[in-house]
């Protein structure tokens, strides 16, 4: 069920992307998302269809909204994030062109527009969890379908960090306070300032 580098590399698209030298894990996940979200036979199709068609994070704020924040720390953070994404997209463009030329029967140019690229980046920046896979102590960036819809609160029940339990083959999130039956469970995006919350989470 989990969507991360190892499960992506087990798919046809993932194996194709694995042949591209120097492709970062972040960009691998973004490019895979651009391709897979439009595949009706994808194992993650129910998850893709549950997602909104647009996000409202600072990364996709139009210029008039960004300029209205002039003089604030959020203004600089949003500009920095948008410039980074534009540079990353420009650097990725040759890869996208090669994919379109190699697989014209499977891929469509409109899947790889800048707006779609930003959508995929916003998805991973705002929805992904950090998950530990014992015995490896280093965590991975993982999309956890449907669990990612849990809302943020400054007084959460759990945080964005989970751990695979090898004994039960489950993904466990430690609870920091009780959650009664029928109560909405909240997570925390972490101890980050408001300027980062608006830039990366909306």
Residue, then its C-alpha position, 0 to 999 in steps of 0.5 A: x500500500x505504501x508509496x515510496x522509492x522501493x515500491x515505485x521501483x517495482x513498477x514498470x514506470x519505476x524501472x524505466x525511471x531507474x535507468x536515468x542517472x542522477x535522478x534524486x528520490x524526490x524527483x523520482x517520486x514526483x515524475x512517477x506521480x505525474x505518470x501513475x496518477x492517470x493510469x486507471x490500472x494503477x494499484x494506487x488508483x483509488x488513492x489518486x482519485x481521492x485527492x483534490x485537483x488543486x492544492x492551495x500551498x504557497x508553492x502554487x500561489x499566483x503572483x498577486x497573492x505572493x505580492x500581497x505578502x510583501x514585507x513578511x517572512x512568508x513572502x521570502x519563503x514562498x518566493x524561495x520555494x517557487x524559484x526552487x521548483x521552477x529550477x527543478x522543473x527546468x532541469x527535469x524537462x529533458x527527462x520528461x521530453x525523453x519519456x514522451x518520445x520513448x512512450x508516446x502511446x502511454x504518456x501524454x504531454x499535458x501530464x507533464x505541465x508545470x502546474x501538474x509538476x507543482x501539484x505532485x511536489x505539493x502532494x509529497x511536501x504536504x502529505x508524505x510521512x517519515x517512516x522507519x523501516x527496522x532494522x534500518x534506523x534511517x527514515x524514508x519519505x513515504x506516501x501513506x494512502x488515506x492516512x495522509x488525509x488526517x488533519x493537522x493540529x497544534x495539539x495532535x494525537x500523533x506526529x508525522x513519524x511512523x515505524x514499520x512493526x516487523x512482528x505485525x507487518x503494520x505501520x504504527x504511529x505512537x499516540x501522545x495523548x488519548x483519542x476516544x472512540x469517534x473523536x477525530x485523530x489529529x497529526x502534527x506537521x512538526x514544530x515549524x513556523x507559520x511561514x513554512x506552514x503556509x508555504x508547504x501545507x497551505 
